[in-house]
């Protein structure tokens, strides 16, 4: 019980700053003897308070982003529901091949985001086009597909969100991180609500992760908001690289 609570705290903190908290809680839940599906659905429900507290911790960075959050939130809800449905209908190892590829590509995009942003800005200057505040259809489609994966498993989901928004939105990494926390909360919530009617939970694990992640999410946000863009980007790439290695070794 202590290990599950501690894993929930760590996952909540990491999710609010970077993402990939599931890679802490999921192995711990498996080690307690839960099946992969029960561990996944219990983890999804337990991490909701952490996602919410992380979003609350970043509430200052959310100012002025209501339209963006509402637009992208629709894709997050639809994708999360689709991913939850796939979890209960596809073989457990269905995404094992594609997930490391997605995470690896997301890490490259995050690492080279400043250079890519400069390229995009030069292109906009040549064509005279202004950046769209919601990222347009390309970002909506990309985040919806990422949310399908998030509803299915959620490991490194936040890193994929950050890479897509960093490419297609002209805004600071901290403000994008705040949006990422809201989208993650939406995906976890809609997936967990679906699981309530279609899957079996371990309620002790849910309670322990929920308590730990709520505390960790807020603590992580308090610390993460102080990071410079360079430090935050370095942390994202470092944590994501560890996540990628863990996914490849599973």
C-alpha positions as CSV (number, residue, x, y, z in Angstrom):
1,X,0.0,0.0,0.0
2,X,2.9,2.4,0.8
3,X,4.5,1.6,-2.5
4,X,1.3,2.2,-4.5
5,X,0.7,5.5,-2.6
6,X,4.3,6.6,-3.3
7,X,4.0,5.6,-6.9
8,X,0.8,7.7,-7.2
9,X,2.6,10.7,-5.7
10,X,5.5,10.4,-8.1
11,X,3.2,9.9,-11.1
12,X,1.1,12.9,-10.2
13,X,4.2,15.1,-9.9
14,X,5.8,13.9,-13.1
15,X,2.5,14.1,-15.0
16,X,2.0,17.8,-14.1
17,X,5.5,18.8,-15.2
18,X,6.2,16.4,-18.1
19,X,4.0,13.3,-18.5
20,X,4.8,9.5,-18.3
21,X,3.7,9.1,-14.7
22,X,1.9,5.8,-15.8
23,X,5.4,4.3,-16.2
24,X,5.8,4.6,-12.5
25,X,2.4,3.4,-11.3
26,X,1.7,0.6,-13.9
27,X,4.7,-1.6,-13.0
28,X,4.0,-1.1,-9.3
29,X,0.4,-2.2,-9.8
30,X,1.5,-5.3,-11.7
31,X,3.9,-6.1,-8.9
32,X,1.0,-6.2,-6.5
33,X,-0.5,-9.0,-8.6
34,X,-3.1,-7.1,-10.6
35,X,-3.7,-8.2,-14.2
36,X,-2.6,-5.7,-16.9
37,X,-6.2,-4.6,-17.8
38,X,-7.2,-4.2,-14.1
39,X,-4.0,-2.3,-13.5
40,X,-4.6,0.0,-16.5
41,X,-8.2,0.9,-15.6
42,X,-7.4,1.3,-11.9
43,X,-4.5,3.6,-12.8
44,X,-6.6,5.7,-15.1
45,X,-9.2,6.4,-12.4
46,X,-6.6,6.9,-9.7
47,X,-4.7,9.5,-11.7
48,X,-7.7,11.8,-12.3
49,X,-7.2,13.8,-9.0
50,X,-3.5,14.2,-10.0
51,X,-4.4,15.6,-13.4
52,X,-6.9,18.0,-11.9
53,X,-4.6,19.2,-9.2
54,X,-1.8,19.7,-11.8
55,X,-4.1,21.8,-13.9
56,X,-5.1,23.8,-10.9
57,X,-1.5,24.4,-10.1
58,X,-1.0,25.8,-13.6
59,X,-4.2,27.9,-13.6
60,X,-2.2,31.1,-14.0
61,X,-0.7,29.8,-17.3
62,X,-4.2,28.9,-18.5
63,X,-5.4,32.5,-18.5
64,X,-6.5,33.5,-22.0
65,X,-6.5,29.9,-23.3
66,X,-10.2,29.1,-22.8
67,X,-11.0,28.8,-26.5
68,X,-8.0,26.7,-27.2
69,X,-8.7,24.3,-24.3
70,X,-12.4,24.0,-25.3
71,X,-11.5,23.2,-29.0
72,X,-8.7,20.7,-28.2
73,X,-10.7,19.3,-25.3
74,X,-13.4,18.0,-27.7
75,X,-10.7,15.9,-29.5
76,X,-9.3,14.7,-26.2
77,X,-12.7,13.5,-25.0
78,X,-13.4,11.7,-28.3
79,X,-10.0,10.2,-28.5
80,X,-10.0,9.1,-24.8
81,X,-13.3,7.3,-25.3
82,X,-12.1,5.5,-28.4
83,X,-8.9,4.5,-26.7
84,X,-10.8,3.1,-23.7
85,X,-13.0,1.1,-26.0
86,X,-9.9,-0.3,-27.8
87,X,-8.3,-1.4,-24.5
88,X,-11.2,-3.7,-23.8
89,X,-11.6,-5.0,-27.3
90,X,-8.0,-5.4,-28.7
91,X,-5.3,-7.8,-27.6
92,X,-3.2,-6.5,-24.7
93,X,0.0,-6.2,-26.9
94,X,-1.7,-4.5,-29.8
95,X,0.1,-1.1,-29.4
96,X,3.5,-2.5,-28.3
97,X,5.1,-1.9,-31.7
98,X,3.7,1.6,-32.4
99,X,4.0,3.1,-29.0
100,X,7.9,3.3,-28.8
101,X,7.9,4.9,-32.3
102,X,5.4,7.6,-31.2
103,X,7.3,8.4,-28.1
104,X,10.6,8.5,-29.9
105,X,9.2,10.8,-32.6
106,X,7.7,13.1,-29.9
107,X,11.0,13.3,-28.1
108,X,12.8,14.4,-31.3
109,X,10.1,17.1,-31.9
110,X,10.4,18.4,-28.3
111,X,14.2,18.5,-28.5
112,X,14.3,20.4,-31.7
113,X,11.2,22.5,-31.0
114,X,13.0,25.9,-31.0
115,X,14.6,25.3,-34.4
116,X,11.4,24.0,-35.8
117,X,9.5,27.0,-34.5
118,X,12.0,29.3,-36.2
119,X,11.5,27.5,-39.5
120,X,7.7,27.7,-39.2
121,X,7.9,31.5,-38.3
122,X,10.1,32.2,-41.4
123,X,7.6,30.3,-43.6
124,X,4.7,32.3,-42.1
125,X,6.7,35.6,-42.7
126,X,7.2,34.6,-46.4
127,X,3.6,33.6,-47.0
128,X,2.1,36.4,-44.8
129,X,-0.1,33.9,-42.8
130,X,-0.8,34.4,-39.1
131,X,-0.6,31.5,-36.6
132,X,-3.9,30.1,-35.5
133,X,-4.6,30.2,-31.8
134,X,-6.1,26.7,-31.8
135,X,-3.5,25.1,-34.1
136,X,-6.0,24.3,-36.9
137,X,-7.2,21.0,-38.1
138,X,-3.8,19.4,-38.1
139,X,-3.3,19.9,-34.3
140,X,-6.9,18.9,-33.6
141,X,-6.4,15.6,-35.5
142,X,-3.0,14.9,-34.0
143,X,-4.1,15.5,-30.4
144,X,-7.3,13.4,-31.0
145,X,-5.1,10.5,-32.2
146,X,-2.8,11.0,-29.2
147,X,-5.8,10.9,-26.9
148,X,-6.8,7.5,-28.4
149,X,-3.5,6.2,-27.3
150,X,-3.9,8.0,-23.9
151,X,-7.3,6.3,-23.3
152,X,-5.6,3.0,-24.1
153,X,-2.5,3.2,-22.0
154,X,-1.4,6.9,-21.4
155,X,2.4,6.3,-20.9
156,X,4.2,9.4,-22.3
157,X,0.9,10.8,-23.6
158,X,1.8,14.2,-22.2
159,X,5.1,14.2,-24.1
160,X,3.3,13.6,-27.4
161,X,0.9,16.4,-26.5
162,X,3.7,18.8,-25.9
163,X,5.5,17.9,-29.1
164,X,2.5,18.5,-31.2
165,X,1.5,21.8,-29.6
166,X,5.1,23.0,-29.6
167,X,5.2,22.4,-33.4
168,X,1.9,24.0,-34.3
169,X,1.3,26.7,-31.6
170,X,3.2,29.9,-31.2
171,X,3.3,30.0,-27.4
172,X,5.5,29.4,-24.4
173,X,6.3,25.8,-23.2
174,X,4.8,26.5,-19.8
175,X,1.5,27.7,-21.2
176,X,1.4,24.6,-23.5
177,X,2.2,22.4,-20.5
178,X,-0.9,23.9,-18.7
179,X,-3.1,22.9,-21.6
180,X,-1.5,19.5,-21.6
181,X,-2.5,19.0,-18.0
182,X,-6.2,19.8,-18.8
183,X,-6.3,17.5,-21.8
184,X,-4.7,14.7,-19.8
185,X,-7.4,15.2,-17.1
186,X,-10.1,15.0,-19.7
187,X,-8.7,11.8,-21.3
188,X,-8.3,10.1,-17.9
189,X,-11.8,11.1,-16.8
190,X,-13.7,10.0,-19.9
191,X,-11.7,6.7,-20.0
192,X,-12.3,6.0,-16.3
193,X,-16.0,6.8,-16.7
194,X,-16.2,4.3,-19.5
195,X,-14.3,1.7,-17.5
196,X,-16.7,2.1,-14.6
197,X,-19.4,0.4,-16.7
198,X,-17.2,-2.1,-18.5
199,X,-14.3,-3.2,-16.4
200,X,-13.2,-4.4,-12.9
201,X,-11.3,-2.0,-10.6
202,X,-9.1,-2.6,-7.6
203,X,-10.6,0.1,-5.4
204,X,-7.8,0.0,-2.9
205,X,-5.3,0.7,-5.6
206,X,-7.6,3.5,-7.0
207,X,-7.8,5.2,-3.6
208,X,-4.1,5.0,-2.9
209,X,-3.1,6.3,-6.3
210,X,-5.8,9.0,-6.2
211,X,-4.6,10.3,-2.8
212,X,-0.9,10.2,-3.9
213,X,-1.4,11.7,-7.3
214,X,-3.6,14.6,-6.0
215,X,-0.7,15.6,-3.7
216,X,2.0,15.0,-6.2
217,X,0.2,16.8,-9.1
218,X,-0.1,20.0,-7.1
219,X,3.5,19.8,-5.7
220,X,4.8,19.1,-9.2
221,X,3.0,22.1,-10.7
222,X,4.4,24.4,-7.9
223,X,7.9,23.3,-8.8
224,X,7.5,22.9,-12.6
225,X,6.1,26.4,-13.1
226,X,9.5,27.9,-12.0
227,X,11.5,26.0,-14.6
228,X,12.9,27.9,-17.6
229,X,12.0,26.6,-21.1
230,X,15.4,25.1,-21.5
231,X,15.2,23.2,-18.1
232,X,11.7,22.1,-18.8
233,X,12.5,20.9,-22.3
234,X,15.6,19.0,-21.0
235,X,13.5,17.4,-18.3
236,X,10.9,16.3,-20.9
237,X,13.5,14.7,-23.1
238,X,15.2,13.0,-20.1
239,X,12.1,11.6,-18.6
240,X,10.8,10.6,-22.1
241,X,14.1,8.8,-22.9
242,X,13.7,6.8,-19.8
243,X,10.1,6.0,-20.7
244,X,11.2,5.0,-24.2
245,X,13.8,2.6,-22.9
246,X,11.3,1.1,-20.4
247,X,8.7,0.6,-23.2
248,X,11.3,-1.1,-25.5
249,X,12.3,-3.5,-22.7
250,X,8.8,-4.5,-21.7
